Amino acid sequence: MTTDRRTPLDAVHDALGATMTDFAGWRMPLRYGSERDEHTAVRTTAGLFDLTHMGEIEVTGPDAARALDHALVGFVSKIGVDRARYTMICTEEGGIVDDLIVYRLGDEHFVVVANASNADVVAGSLKYRSENFDAVVRDASEEYTLLAVQGPASTEIVGSLTDADLPALKYYAILRTEVAGVPVLLARTGYTGEDGFELFAAPDDAVALWEALLAAGKPHGLVPAGLSCRDTLRLEAGMPLYGHELTRDTSPYEANLGRVVRLDKPEDFVGRDALAAAQEDVRRTLVGLTSPGKRVPRAGYPVVDAETGERVGEVTSGAPSPTLGVPIAMAYVASERAEPGTRLAVDIRGKAEPVEVVALPFYKRA
Amino acid sequence: MNPEDLKYTKDHEWVRSLDGRRVAIGITDFAQKQLGDVVYVELPSVDDRREASEPFGSVESVKAVTEVYMPLTGTIAAVNTDLDDSPENVNTDPYGDGWMIEVTLAEGENMTNLLTAHEYDEYIKAESAD
């Protein structure tokens, strides 16, 4: 894949000395300096992320809510105006196409945020699945830049730049306001396990908004933060990532996300029958693993029985945890091996390293 | 940018000539920047013999694990055990405290085919431009 898409902050990242990486065709900051320092800043003060690569799809019209009820596994018509929900789009066979956040901006107005690598696919599926509804699906990704301020100092930092009542803005709520004089959709959402905000703004305002947040945040310890620490933050928080924990070959039940599938919705939705069956047949389960050693279980490594070496699963994500100081991983294992406390091993490049199944998340904020 | 008195490989290792048949080996500043924060360095045992281009260990960073390769054939004469407690030395001082192994070169082995600092600079410039 070629890296031909650049965020409006491309030159800003270069000026900050970022190491850039290709992500789903976008040139994105991987880290600015030490990714562990960036990780720690988000856990203790705050980090500023450029997430412009995420896809934004607008769904509008009298039947917008019903169309999304049909297209997605969640009960979208139950979402209150100015609220958001974590949900998924599944295949007819019950596999996961993507995980999504759906924001309801009005009775007939939704913004669906999809992963960068899936934005086109999700937009296409939503269009296809909405054909019989009075609703319009439009890929609006080009109209939004997305910044995130994440970490315990986020409220103070964003609060210093806006008149909005931030303490009243609940987790998974959204409002239209101005931050640093820039019109934004301000949401209390994130992917780090910390309190924080995501700010949707016009691409032309991206640099002004970034600079204002960086300046207001500096006295509080805010640093620019790249995709590398975003990955370790979400892993510690036990949050799944499309392409790793979530794929078309996994069901939400295997991923411990059965709660987002609303089989109790009154109307039919894509994947319903397959998902109802999948709920009764969960042969493998997503678990957390920790290792007492130093070698890190990485995505794709086999999980094996500690005694016999029999293969019982596969690692989906792994990293040295900056917060816990030990290697952590998520893995799918045979469901009878998923109980916390179970002792297993991971085949790390030919050598079985002992690991223990632990409850997710690895990290929960105080 | 890279020390003039060292030799280099396209796998981003450096080689320093010590006394006689002995050399020290580590990874370059370019390599450590690409890897990001190093959290663990896995090294061979002293007296192991390794062929040129064979892996002699691996470097775990936050993002990934990368193998490191023997620039030349020889026998491991020493390993930098300080990296057990201070793997970050690979990031902070790649040509000094971040050294990884010392090797006694095999008979007939020599450094003439390795890259000079200038050749290595040109190589990584071309690689970064991709």
Interface residues (C-beta under 8 A of the other chain):
Chain A: T19 L30 R31 S34 E35 R36 S228 C229 D231 T232 K294 R295 V296 R298 A319 P320 P322 R349
Chain B: K33 Q34 G36 D37 V39 Y40 E42 S58 E60 V62 K63 A64 V65 N91
